[in-house]
Amino acid sequence: MGVSKARLTEQQRSQLLDTLKQRFEKNEERHEKMGWDNILLKLEEDPEKLAILHQMEETGGEPDVIGYEAETGMFLFCDCSKESPAGRRSLCYDRSALESRKKNKPESSAVDRADEIGIELLTEEQYRLLQTLGEFDLKTSSWLETPQKIRERGGAIFGDCRYGQVFVYHNGADSYYAARGFRGILKV
């Protein structure tokens, strides 16, 4: 992952941990039976993961815990902003799609930006899980990790929620829209 190894200042660290704790406590339905103290211990063990969460927060993701992997002992932090993170929109799907555009190229791609931050795009399964924890992307949409067989044909998938229903669609991977960004997931 391309995230910088820069450490947070003590003020940034303290402010981020306070924000994460408040969000965790406010949205208990996302992580029932998980205690903040366990998560805090994991975060304090790994300053690099804290720096990644800081970037998720700075780009509008509002990361929160949405699960726990018993087999790895890791908590899953996901972008839980109501709409696709504002600081990660107007991007095509990946580098190949970006390079294939002849004109009006976007600034970057969702896959490249996720790699720069140090997160992974949500899979369709993870996106559907997120949507069981609230309503997300009611006005925006989010690129999702695309199966290779779709990507080989020039496409990519994205999801949103309209009319109380979660939809996963396809589009050309080189397309980009002001209302389409991406959500990421980080294991801590």
N, C-alpha and C positions, 0 to 999 in steps of 0.2 A: 504494500500500500504506500502511496506517495505522500502521506501526511508528514508534515515537518515535525521534527523532534523537539521543537521549541516548548519549553515548559511555561505554564501559566504563572503569572505573578501571584503572590499570596492573596491579593485583593480579588483577582479574577477567579482564583480557585474557590475562595470563600463565597463569593457571590454566586458562582455556578452551582456549588453544592447546596446553597440555600434555595436557589431557584428550583433545582431538581427535587429537593425534599418537599418544597411547597406543592409542586406539581404532582408528585407521588401521593402525597396525603390528600390532595383535592380530588384525585381520580382513582380512588381505591378499586373501582369496578374493573380497571384494566389489569390489576395484579393482586387479586384476592389471595389472602394467606401468605403474602410475602412481607417481610419486615424490612423497613428502611435501614436498620442497623447492619443487616447482612450485606445489603447493597453498598452501603457506605464503606464497609471494610474492603470490599472488592475494588471500589473506586480509589480508595486511598493506597492500595497496593500497586496501582498502575497509572502513573501520571500521564502516560501517553494516551490512554483511553479517555482520561479527563480532558486532554487537549482536543481530542476528536469530538467529544460531546460539546465542548466549547464552540467548535466550528459548526456543529449541527445547530446549536442555539443561535449563533451569530448569523447564520443564513436563513433563519426563520423556521427551523424544524420543530422546535418545542419538544425535544426528546423526552420520552418517558418509558418506564419498564412495561413491557406487554407480555412477558413470559419468562420461563426459566427452563433451561435444558438440564435435566437431571443427569444425563449421561456425561456431560462436560462440566457440570457445575457452574454454568454461566448464565447470567441474566441477559435478556434481550431488550436493548433500548431501541426504540423506533421513533421516527418523526411522527408526532401526534398533533401537528398543527391542523386546524380545521380545514384549511385549503393547502394545496401543494406549496411547499416552502417558497416564499416570495423571492428569496435570494438565489433560487435554483430553477428559474423558469426560462423560457425561450431558448431551449437547447434541443438539438437533434439527439438521436439515440446514442451513437458511438462515434469513434474517430473515423472509421471507414465511411460512415454516412456523411460526416462533416467534410471529409476530403472529396467525396463524390459530388458535392454541390458546386456548381459552376459559378453561381452568383448569389448574392444575398445570404452569405454564410452567417450562421449564428456565431456567437462568441466562443462556444465550446460545445461539448456533448455531455449528456447525463452520465455516461460511463466514466468519462475522463474526470468530471467534477467529483463523482463519488470516490474515485481512486485518490484524487488530490486530498479530499477530506479524510479518507480512511474508512469509508463505509461501503456497504454493498447495497445495490438496488434491491427493493423488495421483490420476492418471487410472487407469482399469482397467488399461491397458497398463503403466503404471509400477508399479502394485501387483503385477501378475503378474511383472514383472521382479524386484522386491524379493524375492518369494517364491522365486525361483530362487537367491537368495544366502543362504538360510537358512530356518528355519521361524519365521514370525511370526503373531501373532494366533491362538494355539492355544486360548486361553480367552476372548479378547476379539474385537471386530470393529472395523473402521474405515470411516467414511463415505468415499466416493470421489467425485471430480468426476462429476456426473451429467449425462448428455446432456439437452439442452433438451427434446426430445420426451417424455422420461420425466418431467422436472420439471413440464412444462406440465399433466400429468395428475395431479399431486399426489404423485408418487413420488420416491424417491431411491435410490441404490445404495450398497451397502457390501460389504466383503469380509472373509473370514477363512479359516483353514486348519483343517480337521478331517479326521481319518482319513487324513492324508498327502495330502490333496487341497485345492487352492485353490478356494473357492467365491465367487461374486459373486451377491448376492441383491438383492432390492428390499424396500422398506418405505415406509410413508407418511413423507414428509419431516418431518412434525411429531412423529414418534415419537422417543423418546430412552430410553436404557438405561444403567445404571451400568457396563456392560461394553462400551459402544460409544463410541469417540472418533474421532479422525482423525489421520492421518499427513500430514506436509507435505514439500514438496520446495523446495529453494532452489538457484538457479544462482549460482555464484561465479566 
